[in-house]
Amino acid sequence: MSLVLEGTVVKIGEMFEKGDFRKKEVLLRIDESSQYPQTIPIEVINNNLSILDPVGEGDRIRMDVNLRGTEWNGRNYVSIGGWRLSIAEKAAGGTVAAAPAQDERTELDIALDGGGDSPSDEAPF
């Protein structure tokens, strides 16, 4: 089951490695305007670990997660696995990458927009 969670990063855990398996756990505080905000542990594994590179503690993010459950030896286990995220707001002094201003657009941007302002009227590829 796929869900989207939005909240503030409380902590990004250390890398756990065993053989080819790698994992980091992110603690995400959700429902912050509620009287009882929740802190949710989210696992990010293997090939998805690079999504955490631009994220720091205190950042406000929106993360796509999969909710999984399994039964083993008569006990039920649930895991939440993150696989995509976007940064809504950087913490204290950080900046979120914004779209380039009009004068900072590349030749490719201008050509794709159909604006005849590019140095040549040919597509740049």
Backbone bond lengths (Angstrom), bond angles and torsions (degrees), N, CA, C in turn:
res aa  C-N    CA-C-N  psi(-1)  N-CA   C-N-CA  omega(-1)  CA-C   N-CA-C  phi
1 M - - - 1.432 - - 1.523 108.03 -
2 S 1.323 116.56 130.10 1.455 121.57 -178.30 1.529 110.40 -101.92
3 L 1.325 116.06 135.12 1.464 123.37 -179.70 1.520 109.17 -135.71
4 V 1.330 116.24 165.34 1.454 121.89 173.47 1.520 107.68 -121.42
5 L 1.330 116.18 127.40 1.461 122.25 177.53 1.516 108.65 -114.80
6 E 1.326 116.46 140.79 1.450 121.07 176.84 1.519 108.47 -127.59
7 G 1.329 115.60 133.45 1.456 119.38 -179.50 1.512 111.75 -179.12
8 T 1.326 114.60 -165.76 1.457 122.15 -177.55 1.525 110.04 -107.53
9 V 1.333 115.97 134.13 1.459 121.51 178.90 1.528 108.53 -72.03
10 V 1.321 116.48 118.53 1.459 122.23 178.67 1.527 109.45 -87.69
11 K 1.327 116.39 -42.85 1.461 121.06 -177.03 1.519 109.93 -158.11
12 I 1.323 115.50 145.04 1.465 122.12 170.96 1.519 105.74 -115.22
13 G 1.325 115.78 116.99 1.454 120.86 -175.55 1.514 113.67 -72.90
14 E 1.314 114.93 172.25 1.459 122.19 177.61 1.530 110.33 -72.87
15 M 1.311 115.82 157.63 1.463 121.94 177.64 1.525 109.91 -68.57
16 F 1.334 116.15 132.11 1.457 122.46 172.48 1.519 106.74 -108.08
17 E 1.324 117.17 127.84 1.462 121.32 -179.90 1.515 110.53 -130.26
18 K 1.334 115.26 137.46 1.455 121.67 173.52 1.517 106.68 -149.24
19 G 1.330 115.66 107.51 1.461 120.01 -174.86 1.522 109.68 64.24
20 D 1.331 117.22 -126.77 1.459 122.02 179.14 1.526 112.59 -87.71
21 F 1.319 117.24 -4.45 1.463 121.57 -176.99 1.522 110.35 -88.13
22 R 1.339 116.32 129.71 1.465 122.22 177.25 1.524 108.93 -131.53
23 K 1.335 116.66 142.87 1.457 120.46 -176.83 1.522 111.10 -151.82
24 K 1.334 115.78 144.16 1.454 122.82 169.14 1.522 106.75 -128.24
25 E 1.318 115.67 148.98 1.455 120.06 176.91 1.528 109.06 -112.72
26 V 1.327 115.56 133.32 1.456 122.64 178.30 1.522 107.60 -111.26
27 L 1.323 116.67 130.07 1.461 120.49 173.74 1.521 107.65 -96.61
28 L 1.340 115.77 118.99 1.457 122.47 -176.08 1.529 109.06 -116.08
29 R 1.334 116.17 124.21 1.474 120.33 177.89 1.525 107.98 -92.02
30 I 1.347 114.82 120.01 1.460 120.74 -179.92 1.526 109.29 -115.47
31 D 1.314 117.08 171.83 1.471 123.18 -179.05 1.523 110.91 53.43
32 E 1.320 116.67 45.57 1.464 120.34 -174.82 1.523 113.68 -67.86
33 S 1.318 117.43 -24.77 1.464 119.55 179.10 1.532 111.18 -82.95
34 S 1.317 116.86 -8.27 1.457 122.34 179.31 1.531 110.45 -76.86
35 Q 1.299 115.79 160.64 1.461 120.58 175.12 1.527 110.36 -66.83
36 Y 1.341 116.37 -26.16 1.459 121.97 -177.94 1.526 110.60 -126.25
37 P 1.354 117.90 77.28 1.474 119.28 178.06 1.527 110.34 -63.14
38 Q 1.308 115.90 149.34 1.459 122.18 -177.68 1.527 110.03 -110.28
39 T 1.325 117.24 140.36 1.465 122.27 174.17 1.516 107.38 -109.38
40 I 1.329 115.66 117.76 1.456 122.83 -172.14 1.529 110.21 -110.50
41 P 1.346 118.97 126.80 1.471 120.44 174.17 1.531 109.70 -82.60
42 I 1.328 115.63 128.70 1.464 121.91 179.92 1.519 108.22 -122.43
43 E 1.334 115.81 128.71 1.463 121.18 178.65 1.523 110.03 -90.62
44 V 1.320 115.92 135.30 1.461 122.09 172.73 1.521 105.39 -122.05
45 I 1.342 116.52 123.78 1.463 119.50 -172.16 1.528 113.07 -124.06
46 N 1.310 113.82 156.49 1.462 126.48 172.33 1.521 114.43 40.44
47 N 1.330 118.47 -115.14 1.467 122.49 -173.21 1.521 113.28 -65.40
48 N 1.316 119.10 -18.41 1.462 121.41 -178.78 1.523 113.55 -85.88
49 L 1.330 118.21 -5.01 1.469 120.68 -176.19 1.528 113.22 -59.89
50 S 1.313 117.96 -28.09 1.465 120.36 -177.50 1.526 112.53 -66.02
51 I 1.338 118.62 -18.69 1.467 119.30 178.38 1.522 111.38 -66.22
52 L 1.339 117.55 -18.51 1.464 121.33 -179.10 1.528 113.31 -86.62
53 D 1.332 118.03 -8.87 1.468 120.89 -175.76 1.533 113.84 -54.74
54 P 1.336 120.00 -46.86 1.476 118.74 -177.65 1.522 114.28 -84.46
55 V 1.323 118.79 1.31 1.464 122.07 -172.31 1.525 111.03 -96.79
56 G 1.325 115.39 139.30 1.449 120.98 176.35 1.522 110.40 -129.81
57 E 1.305 116.06 165.81 1.461 120.72 178.10 1.523 109.56 -62.58
58 G 1.315 115.74 136.60 1.458 121.55 -178.13 1.512 113.97 94.59
59 D 1.342 117.79 -13.78 1.463 120.88 178.33 1.524 110.01 -69.82
60 R 1.307 115.66 144.19 1.465 121.20 174.39 1.520 106.90 -94.86
61 I 1.348 116.71 122.37 1.457 120.83 -175.26 1.528 111.02 -128.71
62 R 1.315 113.54 165.02 1.464 123.14 172.20 1.523 105.13 -123.62
63 M 1.342 117.40 119.90 1.459 121.27 -173.53 1.522 111.55 -123.89
64 D 1.330 115.43 129.98 1.460 121.35 172.35 1.523 107.39 -82.63
65 V 1.327 116.75 130.08 1.457 121.59 -176.43 1.525 110.33 -133.26
66 N 1.309 114.87 157.49 1.462 122.36 171.00 1.519 107.60 -110.14
67 L 1.310 115.48 134.04 1.460 122.72 177.27 1.517 107.31 -100.25
68 R 1.341 116.01 122.87 1.460 120.28 -176.45 1.521 109.99 -130.58
69 G 1.306 115.20 145.15 1.451 120.56 177.25 1.518 110.22 -137.76
70 T 1.326 116.08 150.76 1.452 120.93 178.72 1.525 109.45 -150.20
71 E 1.310 115.15 157.10 1.463 121.20 175.74 1.516 107.20 -111.31
72 W 1.333 116.66 135.05 1.455 120.91 179.06 1.522 108.08 -146.80
73 N 1.303 116.55 124.23 1.466 122.70 -179.48 1.530 113.08 53.16
74 G 1.330 115.38 41.19 1.453 119.89 176.81 1.515 115.55 79.57
75 R 1.332 118.04 3.89 1.467 121.73 178.66 1.514 109.16 -117.54
76 N 1.322 116.79 148.23 1.461 122.40 178.35 1.517 110.29 -102.62
77 Y 1.338 115.56 138.23 1.455 122.39 -179.42 1.521 109.08 -127.77
78 V 1.312 116.20 144.17 1.461 122.80 178.95 1.520 107.86 -125.84
79 S 1.330 116.29 139.07 1.462 120.20 173.73 1.521 108.92 -133.54
80 I 1.312 114.90 149.42 1.457 121.99 176.74 1.518 106.07 -118.21
81 G 1.334 116.37 117.60 1.464 121.42 -177.25 1.507 112.13 -112.36
82 G 1.334 117.03 120.67 1.467 121.72 178.66 1.511 111.16 -83.16
83 W 1.340 116.25 141.60 1.467 119.13 -179.68 1.520 113.90 -137.38
84 R 1.333 118.47 -11.48 1.471 120.42 175.23 1.518 107.50 -153.99
85 L 1.349 116.45 145.31 1.457 118.59 176.77 1.511 110.87 -149.38
86 S 1.308 114.12 159.05 1.461 121.13 171.63 1.521 106.82 -135.46
87 I 1.327 115.44 146.70 1.463 120.54 -178.86 1.521 107.90 -92.41
88 A 1.325 116.09 120.83 1.458 121.18 178.63 1.526 110.64 -84.80
89 E 1.338 116.42 -37.24 1.463 120.98 -177.36 1.523 109.59 -157.56
90 K 1.340 115.73 128.30 1.460 120.06 176.47 1.522 109.63 -78.62
91 A 1.311 116.11 151.66 1.465 121.67 -179.71 1.524 110.78 -78.84
92 A 1.293 116.75 146.93 1.465 127.63 170.43 1.519 115.62 20.76
93 G 1.298 116.56 88.19 1.456 121.37 173.93 1.508 115.27 88.26
94 G 1.320 118.82 -11.87 1.457 120.71 177.13 1.514 109.59 -75.20
95 T 1.304 115.85 163.41 1.459 119.46 178.78 1.513 109.78 -127.23
96 V 1.306 114.97 149.36 1.454 121.36 175.08 1.513 106.97 -95.82
97 A 1.315 117.28 134.62 1.460 120.97 178.96 1.519 109.09 -61.50
98 A 1.312 115.48 125.06 1.464 120.84 -179.36 1.522 109.25 -107.37
99 A 1.312 115.19 167.47 1.467 119.90 175.96 1.520 108.50 -63.96
100 P 1.333 118.35 144.84 1.455 120.05 -178.68 1.524 111.47 -64.30
101 A 1.331 115.84 147.25 1.459 120.37 176.26 1.520 109.28 -66.82
102 Q 1.326 116.23 165.56 1.469 121.03 -175.69 1.524 111.81 -53.61
103 D 1.333 118.16 -44.18 1.452 120.90 -177.44 1.531 113.10 -77.35
104 E 1.340 118.50 -8.13 1.452 122.07 179.35 1.526 112.34 -100.29
105 R 1.325 117.43 3.08 1.460 119.71 -178.04 1.529 110.34 -68.00
106 T 1.314 114.88 144.76 1.458 119.71 178.96 1.520 109.69 -83.01
107 E 1.304 115.52 168.89 1.465 121.08 177.64 1.529 110.59 -59.21
108 L 1.333 116.80 -38.44 1.458 121.09 178.78 1.525 110.62 -65.08
109 D 1.342 118.38 -42.45 1.462 121.40 178.35 1.529 110.73 -59.16
110 I 1.314 115.74 -45.30 1.466 120.70 -178.08 1.523 110.17 -64.93
111 A 1.333 116.80 -43.97 1.460 120.35 -179.55 1.527 111.08 -63.96
112 L 1.330 116.95 -40.87 1.464 120.37 179.78 1.522 111.98 -68.71
113 D 1.342 116.83 -30.33 1.459 120.62 177.89 1.522 112.04 -75.30
114 G 1.335 116.63 -14.18 1.466 119.75 -178.60 1.514 112.22 81.80
115 G 1.325 118.24 7.86 1.459 121.57 178.55 1.513 109.40 -77.29
116 G 1.290 119.52 126.79 1.461 122.74 -176.90 1.504 113.08 -75.45
117 D 1.313 119.76 18.60 1.457 122.72 -177.21 1.515 113.62 -83.98
118 S 1.335 118.49 -2.78 1.459 119.29 -177.45 1.522 109.42 -72.47
119 P 1.345 117.67 154.55 1.452 121.51 -178.25 1.525 112.93 -56.37
120 S 1.299 118.08 -30.55 1.459 120.27 175.54 1.520 107.92 -132.88
121 D 1.317 116.17 154.54 1.469 119.75 -178.99 1.517 112.39 -82.80
122 E 1.342 117.33 -1.59 1.447 120.78 178.82 1.520 110.03 -84.92
123 A 1.321 114.96 151.52 1.468 119.20 175.36 1.519 108.78 -64.79
124 P 1.322 118.76 141.42 1.465 121.72 -175.37 1.519 114.33 -78.04
125 F 1.327 118.86 13.58 1.446 120.15 179.04 1.487 111.05 -128.56
